[in-house]
């Protein structure tokens, strides 16, 4: 099966054609589903992942995930 990420890191996966971010914080698993998996959206997802990692490292994590969903609009087109 897969491997575990280092503590405090966010994994970015293609789940059924959509971007999914997954991570753990204080022994709880979190998942954030974003838009269609393509190059443009993947770049934005990486920015969101970095923001989450920074917040986890600085103990500012937003449990509601609203802060991370509200990042710049993710592109809806399927172009790569």
Secondary structure, DSSP 8 states (H G I E B T S, - for coil): ------TT--EEEEETTEEEEEEEETTEEEEEEEEE-SHHHHHHHHHHHHHHHHHHHTT---TT-HHHHTSS--------
